[in-house]
Amino acid sequence: YAVGGDEQPWIHNAEISLSASEKDVLIQAAYRQIFHEQHTLESYRQPFLESQFLAGQITTQDFIGALATSDAFKRLNFESNNNYRFVQICIQRILGL
């Protein structure tokens, strides 16, 4: 996962152990990418998932997948779009294409 910065992107590698501040940055970047919002709304937040990720109980891939299958994501994207648009949104936001 690439987390964009001001000067150069930060590449997440599963082999590198992340510090708590780096995990916080990754969480914010995941919300920005999945929900396509600059500022994370409180209704999008998933505190239980965040705590599991910060504790190392789930991987980055699991965290991203759980955000993409959350009720907030479904409500925001699936319920307000047709099937073709929803698939396009998923490809753009989850796969980053």
MARTOR-609131 format. One record per residue: residue number from 1; chain; x, y, z of N, C-alpha, C, CB in turn. Coordinates in steps of 0.001 Angstrom, whole numbers. Glycine has a CB too. Layout:
! residues N
+-----+---+---------+---------+---------+---------+---------+---------+---------+---------+---------+---------+---------+---------+
|   k | c |    n.px |    n.py |    n.pz |   ca.px |   ca.py |   ca.pz |    c.px |    c.py |    c.pz |   cb.px |   cb.py |   cb.pz |
+-----+---+---------+---------+---------+---------+---------+---------+---------+---------+---------+---------+---------+---------+
| NUM | A |       X |       Y |       Z |       X |       Y |       Z |       X |       Y |       Z |       X |       Y |       Z |
...
+-----+---+---------+---------+---------+---------+---------+---------+---------+---------+---------+---------+---------+---------+
//
This chain:
! residues 97
+-----+---+---------+---------+---------+---------+---------+---------+---------+---------+---------+---------+---------+---------+
|   k | c |    n.px |    n.py |    n.pz |   ca.px |   ca.py |   ca.pz |    c.px |    c.py |    c.pz |   cb.px |   cb.py |   cb.pz |
+-----+---+---------+---------+---------+---------+---------+---------+---------+---------+---------+---------+---------+---------+
|   1 | A |     842 |   -1168 |       0 |       0 |       0 |       0 |     887 |    1230 |       0 |    -958 |      -2 |    1208 |
|   2 | A |     578 |    2148 |    -848 |    1337 |    3386 |    -908 |     560 |    4467 |    -190 |    1632 |    3795 |   -2370 |
|   3 | A |    1217 |    5140 |     743 |     610 |    6233 |    1466 |    1302 |    7499 |     993 |     726 |    6046 |    3022 |
|   4 | A |     560 |    8340 |     299 |    1149 |    9544 |    -279 |    1559 |   10546 |     774 |     186 |   10185 |   -1232 |
|   5 | A |    2686 |   11150 |     562 |    3165 |   12203 |    1433 |    3313 |   13483 |     644 |    4491 |   11813 |    2086 |
|   6 | A |    3873 |   14500 |    1281 |    4058 |   15761 |     594 |    5128 |   15660 |    -490 |    4421 |   16844 |    1587 |
|   7 | A |    6201 |   14974 |    -195 |    7314 |   14897 |   -1128 |    7403 |   13568 |   -1859 |    8587 |   15146 |    -406 |
|   8 | A |    7221 |   12478 |   -1154 |    7354 |   11162 |   -1765 |    6406 |   10191 |   -1081 |    8813 |   10656 |   -1680 |
|   9 | A |    5920 |    9197 |   -1794 |    5005 |    8239 |   -1167 |    5734 |    7359 |    -171 |    4328 |    7374 |   -2226 |
|  10 | A |    4996 |    6899 |     814 |    5513 |    5972 |    1818 |    4944 |    4613 |    1472 |    5133 |    6409 |    3293 |
|  11 | A |    5795 |    3644 |    1240 |    5377 |    2309 |     839 |    5293 |    1420 |    2080 |    6358 |    1708 |    -209 |
|  12 | A |    4127 |     784 |    2257 |    3948 |    -129 |    3375 |    4429 |   -1511 |    2962 |    2465 |    -170 |    3833 |
|  13 | A |    5253 |   -2099 |    3802 |    5778 |   -3425 |    3557 |    5442 |   -4289 |    4766 |    7315 |   -3389 |    3289 |
|  14 | A |    4846 |   -5449 |    4534 |    4416 |   -6317 |    5628 |    5588 |   -6861 |    6432 |    3598 |   -7465 |    5085 |
|  15 | A |    6776 |   -6845 |    5875 |    7933 |   -7382 |    6572 |    8494 |   -6406 |    7600 |    9005 |   -7751 |    5579 |
|  16 | A |    8118 |   -5144 |    7502 |    8635 |   -4119 |    8400 |    7634 |   -3905 |    9531 |    8906 |   -2788 |    7636 |
|  17 | A |    8107 |   -3930 |   10752 |    7252 |   -3671 |   11909 |    7000 |   -2171 |   11999 |    7901 |   -4210 |   13227 |
|  18 | A |    5734 |   -1801 |   12129 |    5363 |    -396 |   12166 |    5253 |     109 |   13593 |    4055 |    -176 |   11435 |
|  19 | A |    5634 |    1362 |   13782 |    5452 |    1989 |   15086 |    3994 |    2431 |   15209 |    6427 |    3202 |   15274 |
|  20 | A |    3604 |    2848 |   16395 |    2215 |    3281 |   16626 |    1871 |    4495 |   15778 |    1990 |    3603 |   18111 |
|  21 | A |    2800 |    5442 |   15646 |    2518 |    6633 |   14837 |    2407 |    6279 |   13352 |    3616 |    7693 |   15045 |
|  22 | A |    3209 |    5334 |   12893 |    3111 |    4897 |   11500 |    1791 |    4171 |   11243 |    4293 |    3985 |   11143 |
|  23 | A |    1334 |    3413 |   12238 |      41 |    2744 |   12103 |   -1092 |    3762 |   12050 |    -180 |    1764 |   13265 |
|  24 | A |    -981 |    4832 |   12830 |   -1990 |    5890 |   12783 |   -2039 |    6541 |   11407 |   -1706 |    6948 |   13853 |
|  25 | A |    -884 |    6768 |   10828 |    -817 |    7337 |    9482 |   -1451 |    6381 |    8480 |     646 |    7641 |    9086 |
|  26 | A |   -1169 |    5112 |    8616 |   -1731 |    4109 |    7720 |   -3244 |    4033 |    7862 |   -1109 |    2742 |    7993 |
|  27 | A |   -3756 |    4129 |    9076 |   -5201 |    4111 |    9309 |   -5863 |    5292 |    8609 |   -5510 |    4142 |   10821 |
|  28 | A |   -5303 |    6480 |    8775 |   -5877 |    7662 |    8134 |   -5829 |    7551 |    6614 |   -5141 |    8920 |    8588 |
|  29 | A |   -4730 |    7017 |    6095 |   -4616 |    6834 |    4640 |   -5629 |    5817 |    4131 |   -3196 |    6387 |    4266 |
|  30 | A |   -5880 |    4778 |    4910 |   -6867 |    3767 |    4514 |   -8261 |    4377 |    4448 |   -6854 |    2578 |    5497 |
|  31 | A |   -8620 |    5178 |    5439 |   -9921 |    5848 |    5413 |  -10027 |    6792 |    4212 |  -10149 |    6625 |    6721 |
|  32 | A |   -8955 |    7543 |    3945 |   -8972 |    8460 |    2793 |   -9174 |    7711 |    1494 |   -7675 |    9264 |    2725 |
|  33 | A |   -8505 |    6580 |    1353 |   -8596 |    5828 |     102 |   -9943 |    5118 |     -36 |   -7463 |    4810 |      18 |
|  34 | A |  -10397 |    4450 |     990 |  -11632 |    3666 |     903 |  -12863 |    4566 |     836 |  -11746 |    2721 |    2100 |
|  35 | A |  -12916 |    5603 |    1660 |  -14092 |    6464 |    1691 |  -13960 |    7683 |     791 |  -14357 |    6910 |    3096 |
|  36 | A |  -12790 |    7896 |     239 |  -12541 |    8964 |    -728 |  -12888 |   10337 |    -153 |  -13343 |    8717 |   -2002 |
|  37 | A |  -12486 |   10549 |    1089 |  -12731 |   11802 |    1784 |  -11418 |   12298 |    2374 |  -13811 |   11630 |    2889 |
|  38 | A |  -11198 |   13607 |    2322 |   -9985 |   14161 |    2913 |  -10034 |   14087 |    4442 |   -9788 |   15612 |    2459 |
|  39 | A |  -11200 |   14360 |    5002 |  -11368 |   14315 |    6457 |  -12305 |   13164 |    6799 |  -11923 |   15674 |    7009 |
|  40 | A |  -11864 |   12309 |    7676 |  -12653 |   11142 |    8056 |  -13801 |   11579 |    8952 |  -11774 |   10086 |    8770 |
|  41 | A |  -15015 |   11290 |    8532 |  -16175 |   11601 |    9347 |  -16296 |   10577 |   10467 |  -17458 |   11630 |    8491 |
|  42 | A |  -16833 |   11012 |   11577 |  -16958 |   10126 |   12732 |  -17838 |    8919 |   12417 |  -17528 |   10892 |   13925 |
|  43 | A |  -18813 |    9100 |   11530 |  -19707 |    7987 |   11191 |  -18999 |    6905 |   10373 |  -20915 |    8506 |   10417 |
|  44 | A |  -17864 |    7226 |    9757 |  -17103 |    6242 |    8981 |  -16144 |    5447 |    9857 |  -16327 |    6935 |    7870 |
|  45 | A |  -15779 |    6004 |   11007 |  -14763 |    5390 |   11853 |  -15200 |    4031 |   12350 |  -14442 |    6287 |   13026 |
|  46 | A |  -14246 |    3133 |   12454 |  -14459 |    1777 |   12950 |  -13499 |    1547 |   14122 |  -14239 |     708 |   11812 |
|  47 | A |  -13856 |    2012 |   15324 |  -12929 |    1945 |   16466 |  -12474 |     532 |   16817 |  -13575 |    2559 |   17672 |
|  48 | A |  -13366 |    -434 |   16696 |  -12990 |   -1808 |   17030 |  -11922 |   -2314 |   16064 |  -14225 |   -2735 |   16996 |
|  49 | A |  -12106 |   -2060 |   14772 |  -11111 |   -2472 |   13780 |   -9781 |   -1759 |   13999 |  -11625 |   -2196 |   12365 |
|  50 | A |   -9856 |    -471 |   14292 |   -8639 |     297 |   14540 |   -7866 |    -279 |   15731 |   -8980 |    1777 |   14791 |
|  51 | A |   -8578 |    -611 |   16801 |   -7886 |   -1151 |   17980 |   -7277 |   -2515 |   17687 |   -8852 |   -1257 |   19166 |
|  52 | A |   -7971 |   -3334 |   16892 |   -7401 |   -4629 |   16516 |   -6145 |   -4431 |   15669 |   -8440 |   -5478 |   15746 |
|  53 | A |   -6189 |   -3497 |   14739 |   -5033 |   -3228 |   13884 |   -3859 |   -2689 |   14700 |   -5407 |   -2233 |   12777 |
|  54 | A |   -4143 |   -1745 |   15594 |   -3078 |   -1175 |   16418 |   -2451 |   -2211 |   17350 |   -3619 |     -14 |   17232 |
|  55 | A |   -3249 |   -3173 |   17785 |   -2738 |   -4223 |   18676 |   -2044 |   -5341 |   17910 |   -3873 |   -4803 |   19505 |
|  56 | A |   -2103 |   -5303 |   16584 |   -1455 |   -6320 |   15777 |   -2267 |   -7594 |   15631 |    -136 |   -6646 |   16360 |
|  57 | A |   -3546 |   -7536 |   15956 |   -4400 |   -8716 |   15861 |   -4872 |   -8974 |   14437 |   -5596 |   -8565 |   16773 |
|  58 | A |   -4931 |   -7922 |   13619 |   -5291 |   -8087 |   12209 |   -4234 |   -7410 |   11351 |   -6706 |   -7499 |   11912 |
|  59 | A |   -4120 |   -7867 |   10120 |   -3136 |   -7300 |    9190 |   -3709 |   -6069 |    8499 |   -2706 |   -8352 |    8139 |
|  60 | A |   -2854 |   -5392 |    7775 |   -3292 |   -4240 |    6985 |   -4328 |   -4673 |    5958 |   -2092 |   -3567 |    6285 |
|  61 | A |   -4106 |   -5807 |    5337 |   -5047 |   -6323 |    4346 |   -6409 |   -6599 |    4982 |   -4494 |   -7603 |    3698 |
|  62 | A |   -6413 |   -7172 |    6166 |   -7664 |   -7424 |    6880 |   -8373 |   -6118 |    7235 |   -7396 |   -8237 |    8148 |
|  63 | A |   -7599 |   -5118 |    7638 |   -8167 |   -3823 |    8006 |   -8836 |   -3165 |    6798 |   -7075 |   -2900 |    8582 |
|  64 | A |   -8142 |   -3161 |    5663 |   -8692 |   -2573 |    4434 |   -9947 |   -3341 |    4009 |   -7630 |   -2586 |    3288 |
|  65 | A |   -9886 |   -4654 |    4047 |  -11038 |   -5472 |    3674 |  -12238 |   -5229 |    4572 |  -10669 |   -6933 |    3713 |
|  66 | A |  -11990 |   -5068 |    5858 |  -13087 |   -4811 |    6791 |  -13697 |   -3429 |    6564 |  -12596 |   -4935 |    8236 |
|  67 | A |  -12876 |   -2447 |    6223 |  -13415 |   -1123 |    5898 |  -14295 |   -1188 |    4652 |  -12273 |    -112 |    5687 |
|  68 | A |  -13851 |   -1961 |    3662 |  -14591 |   -2067 |    2403 |  -15891 |   -2853 |    2549 |  -13722 |   -2718 |    1350 |
|  69 | A |  -16020 |   -3642 |    3593 |  -17258 |   -4395 |    3804 |  -18062 |   -3831 |    4979 |  -16941 |   -5878 |    4049 |
|  70 | A |  -17669 |   -2669 |    5467 |  -18368 |   -2056 |    6599 |  -19731 |   -1519 |    6169 |  -17519 |    -924 |    7207 |
|  71 | A |  -20603 |   -1354 |    7143 |  -21932 |    -801 |    6874 |  -21839 |     617 |    6320 |  -22780 |    -810 |    8149 |
|  72 | A |  -20885 |    1398 |    6811 |  -20727 |    2771 |    6327 |  -20372 |    2789 |    4838 |  -19643 |    3504 |    7139 |
|  73 | A |  -19472 |    1914 |    4413 |  -19088 |    1851 |    2997 |  -20262 |    1398 |    2151 |  -17893 |     903 |    2794 |
|  74 | A |  -20976 |     380 |    2626 |  -22146 |    -107 |    1883 |  -23203 |     981 |    1757 |  -22745 |   -1344 |    2571 |
|  75 | A |  -23480 |    1662 |    2855 |  -24492 |    2716 |    2853 |  -24097 |    3864 |    1926 |  -24712 |    3241 |    4271 |
|  76 | A |  -22851 |    4243 |    1967 |  -22381 |    5373 |    1172 |  -22283 |    5050 |    -311 |  -21041 |    5828 |    1676 |
|  77 | A |  -21908 |    3822 |    -660 |  -21618 |    3495 |   -2055 |  -22591 |    2516 |   -2697 |  -20255 |    2939 |   -2150 |
|  78 | A |  -22926 |    1447 |   -2015 |  -23771 |     418 |   -2616 |  -25222 |     858 |   -2725 |  -23687 |    -860 |   -1812 |
|  79 | A |  -25752 |    1427 |   -1657 |  -27160 |    1789 |   -1642 |  -27489 |    3003 |   -2506 |  -27590 |    2051 |    -240 |
|  80 | A |  -26505 |    3804 |   -2823 |  -26781 |    5022 |   -3594 |  -26328 |    4944 |   -5051 |  -26114 |    6194 |   -2935 |
|  81 | A |  -25841 |    3812 |   -5500 |  -25354 |    3656 |   -6877 |  -25901 |    2374 |   -7491 |  -23809 |    3648 |   -6914 |
|  82 | A |  -25868 |    2322 |   -8810 |  -26240 |    1065 |   -9459 |  -25061 |      95 |   -9380 |  -26664 |    1304 |  -10944 |
|  83 | A |  -25287 |   -1143 |   -9772 |  -24268 |   -2191 |   -9623 |  -22992 |   -1886 |  -10397 |  -24825 |   -3522 |  -10078 |
|  84 | A |  -23132 |   -1351 |  -11609 |  -21951 |   -1068 |  -12434 |  -21097 |      23 |  -11803 |  -22371 |    -652 |  -13851 |
|  85 | A |  -21745 |    1059 |  -11282 |  -21004 |    2142 |  -10636 |  -20350 |    1646 |   -9340 |  -21941 |    3338 |  -10342 |
|  86 | A |  -21051 |     790 |   -8606 |  -20487 |     251 |   -7369 |  -19227 |    -563 |   -7645 |  -21521 |    -614 |   -6644 |
|  87 | A |  -19243 |   -1384 |   -8678 |  -18056 |   -2160 |   -9049 |  -16920 |   -1229 |   -9434 |  -18373 |   -3125 |  -10209 |
|  88 | A |  -17224 |    -188 |  -10176 |  -16197 |     794 |  -10571 |  -15589 |    1469 |   -9342 |  -16801 |    1862 |  -11515 |
|  89 | A |  -16432 |    1838 |   -8387 |  -15948 |    2471 |   -7153 |  -15035 |    1511 |   -6387 |  -17140 |    2908 |   -6259 |
|  90 | A |  -15445 |     252 |   -6279 |  -14627 |    -739 |   -5560 |  -13267 |    -927 |   -6215 |  -15355 |   -2082 |   -5491 |
|  91 | A |  -13248 |   -1003 |   -7533 |  -11981 |   -1170 |   -8245 |  -11086 |      40 |   -8022 |  -12224 |   -1383 |   -9750 |
|  92 | A |  -11652 |    1229 |   -8114 |  -10856 |    2435 |   -7938 |  -10328 |    2588 |   -6524 |  -11667 |    3639 |   -8303 |
|  93 | A |  -11175 |    2359 |   -5546 |  -10778 |    2633 |   -4162 |  -10057 |    1498 |   -3473 |  -11968 |    2980 |   -3371 |
|  94 | A |  -10421 |     262 |   -3785 |   -9786 |    -866 |   -3098 |   -8514 |   -1293 |   -3817 |  -10757 |   -2050 |   -2997 |
|  95 | A |   -8602 |   -1421 |   -5132 |   -7426 |   -1836 |   -5889 |   -6544 |    -659 |   -6291 |   -7852 |   -2593 |   -7121 |
|  96 | A |   -7099 |     545 |   -6256 |   -6316 |    1724 |   -6595 |   -6034 |    1879 |   -8066 |   -5043 |    1694 |   -5869 |
|  97 | A |   -6903 |    1355 |   -8910 |   -6708 |    1461 |  -10353 |   -7456 |    2618 |  -10934 |   -7131 |     199 |  -11036 |
+-----+---+---------+---------+---------+---------+---------+---------+---------+---------+---------+---------+---------+---------+
//
